[in-house]
Amino acid sequence: MARLIPNEKTYVCFVPSDAADPVSAITAPTVAEAAGGTDLSGFIVSLNASSTGNTLPTPEFSTLFETSIPGTVSAQFSADFYRDDATDTAWDALPRAKEGHFIISRFGGSGTDNLPVENDEVEVWPVTVTSRTMQNMASNSVMMFSVQCSVPVEPEEAVLVVA
């Protein structure tokens, strides 16, 4: 088993809900939806798309061992992006209150520039941008901004792209 880094492998795009070809089913994103999204792979610095499950204690007097049961699950989505003085693609694509879907191929798709194509596995994260904030500026550092999103629908963390 080889270890790997996300550089030159990961594909990340954003498909706004008001796009000409929005994501119609998160369980089966299409090649056209992935290709029609805004490719943010060259702007992204870090990405945290994760879910967390809660456990609930179920103690009882008959034992010293405290059992637990599964509770609810929640998701978080945040990312850091570069600003660009020529083409500020990521900043322009992600204003506050923008709704859409992030399509993420952590191991890269089979298409050109890691674009996911039919039968490639991806994650689909439905989001609403809740904040878009510039990071602190400092001398001799690259300008970046952070995005925080709500996740209003359960994400799909392993689905195949369809034709």
Secondary structure in CASP SS format (residue, H / E / C, confidence):
PFRMAT SS
TARGET T0000
AUTHOR 0000-0000-0000
METHOD secondary structure of the structure
MODEL  1
M C 1.00
A C 1.00
R C 1.00
L C 1.00
I C 1.00
P C 1.00
N C 1.00
E C 1.00
K C 1.00
T C 1.00
Y E 1.00
V E 1.00
C E 1.00
F E 1.00
V E 1.00
P E 1.00
S C 1.00
D C 1.00
A C 1.00
A C 1.00
D C 1.00
P C 1.00
V C 1.00
S C 1.00
A C 1.00
I C 1.00
T C 1.00
A C 1.00
P C 1.00
T E 1.00
V H 1.00
A H 1.00
E H 1.00
A H 1.00
A H 1.00
G H 1.00
G C 1.00
T E 1.00
D E 1.00
L C 1.00
S C 1.00
G C 1.00
F C 1.00
I E 1.00
V E 1.00
S E 1.00
L E 1.00
N E 1.00
A E 1.00
S E 1.00
S E 1.00
T E 1.00
G E 1.00
N E 1.00
T E 1.00
L E 1.00
P E 1.00
T E 1.00
P C 1.00
E C 1.00
F C 1.00
S C 1.00
T C 1.00
L C 1.00
F C 1.00
E C 1.00
T E 1.00
S E 1.00
I E 1.00
P E 1.00
G E 1.00
T E 1.00
V E 1.00
S E 1.00
A E 1.00
Q E 1.00
F E 1.00
S E 1.00
A E 1.00
D E 1.00
F E 1.00
Y E 1.00
R C 1.00
D C 1.00
D C 1.00
A C 1.00
T C 1.00
D C 1.00
T H 1.00
A H 1.00
W H 1.00
D H 1.00
A H 1.00
L C 1.00
P C 1.00
R C 1.00
A C 1.00
K C 1.00
E E 1.00
G E 1.00
H E 1.00
F E 1.00
I E 1.00
I E 1.00
S E 1.00
R C 1.00
F C 1.00
G C 1.00
G C 1.00
S C 1.00
G C 1.00
T H 1.00
D H 1.00
N H 1.00
L C 1.00
P C 1.00
V C 1.00
E C 1.00
N C 1.00
D C 1.00
E E 1.00
V E 1.00
E E 1.00
V E 1.00
W E 1.00
P E 1.00
V E 1.00
T E 1.00
V E 1.00
T E 1.00
S E 1.00
R E 1.00
T E 1.00
M E 1.00
Q C 1.00
N C 1.00
M C 1.00
A C 1.00
S C 1.00
N C 1.00
S C 1.00
V C 1.00
M C 1.00
M E 1.00
F E 1.00
S E 1.00
V E 1.00
Q E 1.00
C E 1.00
S E 1.00
V C 1.00
P C 1.00
V C 1.00
E C 1.00
P C 1.00
E E 1.00
E E 1.00
A E 1.00
V E 1.00
L E 1.00
V C 1.00
V E 1.00
A C 1.00
END
